[in-house]
Amino acid sequence: MDNCDLDYLSMSDGELNPSFRSDLTQYTATVESRVKTSTLHLQTSDGGASCNILFGDGSRTVKLEDGLNKVEIEVVSEDGSSKVYSIAVSKLSSRAAQLSDLTIERGHDLHPGFSPATYDYTCSARFDCCEVRVHPQTLDRSMQTAVNDTACSEPVMLNAGETVIIIKVTSADGANTQVYTVNVTREPVPLAVAFCDVKDQMEFECPVSLSALYKPVSIHQSEPKTVFSAPYIDMLTRRSKVDPFTERPLREGWKVLESELDQRMSNAPVKCFFSYRGCRKQMRYAEIGAHAKECHYKPSSDLDSVEVTETNWYRNYFASSSNTEIMTHHTLEIRNWEKRLQTALGEHDVDSLIAHAEEHFKLYKNRLPNPGDVMQYDPGQSPLDHLEQAAVHYASAIKVKPHNAKLHFLLGQTLEEHYYATEMYGLKKEAQEDDQDLGQAKSAGRQEEILAICRLHGFPGTPTAENQLKALDTELQDLRQQGQSAKADYVQTLFLWLSKKAGKQDGSSVVSDEKCWLHRALLKYLDACSLNADSWEYNLHMGRLLLLQGKSNEALQHLQSALGLQPRQPAIRFYTGLALLQKEEAAAVSKCEVVMLLQQGLEYVMAQFFISHDHNEQQQWDGGYDRSVVNAQFLRGCLSLAALLSKISSSDQAMSPEQVYHIVSGLAAQGISRCVNQGEVLQQLDSVLLEAHFALLQGLIQQQRDGKQPWIVKRCQALTALIRLSSIGPCRELLDMQEKVCQMGVLALPRCSRALCLLGLAQLAQSDSHAADERARAALTDACLSFQASIELEGSHQTGEAPKQLTKQTWWKDHLDAEKDKTVKHEAPEPKPAVKSSEAPADGKKRARGRGAPARGVLTSTVKTSAPTRVNKTATAAARGRTGVHLVTKSDGAGKTAGKSSIKAQMSSCKSLLQEKPTTSAVEVGKKSFVPRLGLARALARTADSKKQACHFYQEVIDMAPEVHDAYIELANLLLKDDPLAAVDVYSRFPLKPFCEQTFDDAFITGEIVHILMKHELYEHPQLLPNLIAHGKVMGLGCLDKYIEALEGKFMTSLLRRVYAGIHDKSVDDEELQDFFRFKCWI
Ligand SMILES: [Zn+2]
């Protein structure tokens, strides 16, 4: 009687949402644009009830308009009660172009999550993912969708770095379109890639990692254009916001994405990582990650134990029973710092303590910061808090069960992690911060003071740490003699601070410090070993850290015991190899065995990148093997491997030293870009990177390869930039390396303006580091010559005689003499016909003909005469590299075995090399640059009688590059003493940007103007007012306090009023200001 329900309700087009239920009265439905009418199907529950359609003409066939149609159905029961069901029907407009969903197959999530009105998305993919399928969906089937202008069913091929996918949806009537974009970023391929074609290798090499570029970006208007991998240019510009190559300050929008290059590079053919093991496959760069996963030549982690057990040292070691047990005269003791850790209260169950520790360790890992992150954590929630809690729980477990070796070991690993937490991630307790590591600002301030003291004692520029300490010491003695004890105390603080800081750079001292985390970890591993000498794991870690301490004999004992227990374990093999190499009587050890052990360790790492990431398995190698890229000890071991490989004639399937160096530089670059903190981890990785770079540069120079000169110069430039931006403070080794590298660049292209300029900079730095002695003067003269040559050769071709400024330099003469000696020595006995028949003529012809080959210089003429010598010298080293010609023509044993595998590839790469036209950059015309002028100005300013000339070149720099602060500051400083107004004039020429864009560097200039004018009481000077305002605006009014006081004292009230008005952007007549002026009695 009173039932006014519907029994069912549906529409001929469009589905009700939610599904119909008698008791629900509100629904929505969407119909496509082509639908004109839709018929309602419905029935009342009670036969006696009636219903009316409250829409349109009341018919059950409803006419639908575009947009929202509110269809209501009123059901009236027999007793007159009623109920209204309503359906909000949205009819899609035929003009609408919109996706209803967008997915990318196989779990690639979009960021942000899909929403129809959001048009730009990003998405990340693994390095082995070569293509993706995109599934766009529309509500209206009449809409058309296309992915990158093709049918949606086609997969999209991914570039090696970034791929932009464009999804276009067109409205039903074809009139409107909407574009959605998805930017897919692939992870970088973890290992250094070798392109088949040398030209590709040259073009696609990232100057930082010396591996293939990843997400290439160039610097706007850089000349010549230099391209970097995005993560590495980010890393370098975090250190200094300048173009690493030209040192020009970077402005907004300096980053230019090189998508076209990325695409071209992704399609370039590359060799398999395992080509040295026989894989001949070539593939597109974009596909190498996927190939490596499937490659049958991938080294197996299942090593043959015979390789170890059959070696002499192994037999010797395990033959005598006295050796099998390490005499650990170690008594277990709980150290004070350990006692402080045993504070997990109320818990006595070891298992539960371990579970807590593991939980904390996980939290620590999850919360580690990334470079550039702002580190802010709630109290007790920082990663370091969790790591400490993990240590506390393990230590407390040890208190319960002091003879459980595993617990000691786990605590050791946690303590070792502490080292990375502090050094790599910069995590520190607030309290720790103050005395050891000052805040950044304070430490920069101290450094400034130290440099000022250095200048006072004849060390200009940035002297080495040794010289800085020397200067501080001299100052300290002076002050003591003068009886200025307060000042002397302060200088002593500086001295201690600096020596501590400098001491940090010495890797070997680190582990021996009782307070140091690594040392504590070592003690715990020792405890574990003493409780259970039969664990390969404890022995491995013990040995690894002992090696870091330089105790190679002791380390070897532990590692050999570990290897005896587990002869197939690649990590133990690697570190054993390293220990054998470092052992005092290393000569007795077979180098071949060491190479095998080290290479197997490296190969294990290489293969690990290409298996599915099972974290448990990775744990096997030094406590978290995902560490390999930040593990400087491992990377250094690989450097030793490469050095060995280039010395000995290798066995079957040996890697080329070049490939190992490339892998090391690639991994070190990855590690560096992960470091959050400029600590010891970063310094060590930096030095590994520099060493690998240097070795590869030397290798390139030794190779017989036409057209390589620009490549050499590019690498020299990259290495110089890395040295300059390195986190390692200036020291003798670095300065020497820098000078050497720059000389190499000049030797390659003696008329290259850029190379000469870099040499000048290196010589200037050398001169500064030698204070005021004879070497310093010689270096300074050379620097001037190099800069002059660089300036003179701007805009001229790089072919021809070496410039006269070069031939005057001692090192150049020495080099020529050395080359001559070599030629004389080797020429007579060694005219090998085999070499001459193929290599020499091909090379010679090319030289004679190649207009672009930098042939006629002094250098190349020596190269020419000494060519046969070089071939012989480099034959063994290069045999396994890409200079394949030697392999084919030479019959000595060195290259025989390894050569076979890839002879074809090498032949083809050689061919392409010989056919190669001189690259455009080989005859590149050097552009004018301010850098050599700035360098020359600095060099000239160092001696009293050339100051005038220095001023001239500073002026030139200012004309050429008005945005470079240094030129103004240094020129003004030169002038200040004799003519303060001239200094003001120099500063005044600086093109200041609008206030809101001014930086602290700009404020330094305005501040200097104000300082000089105020000091000389030149209140009427036209520059005073604008610079007071500019300085006050950028630095805050507080910075002007002392000037305002001085001006008040001189009753300069009109000036004061204008300064205040200017800083507040108000007129002097402003009422509020007038009140203030009256209060101040300035009116
Ligand atoms: Zn392969």
Residues whose N, C-alpha, C, O or C-beta is under 5 A from the ligand:
A	BS01	ZN	C272 F274 C279 K281 C295 Y297
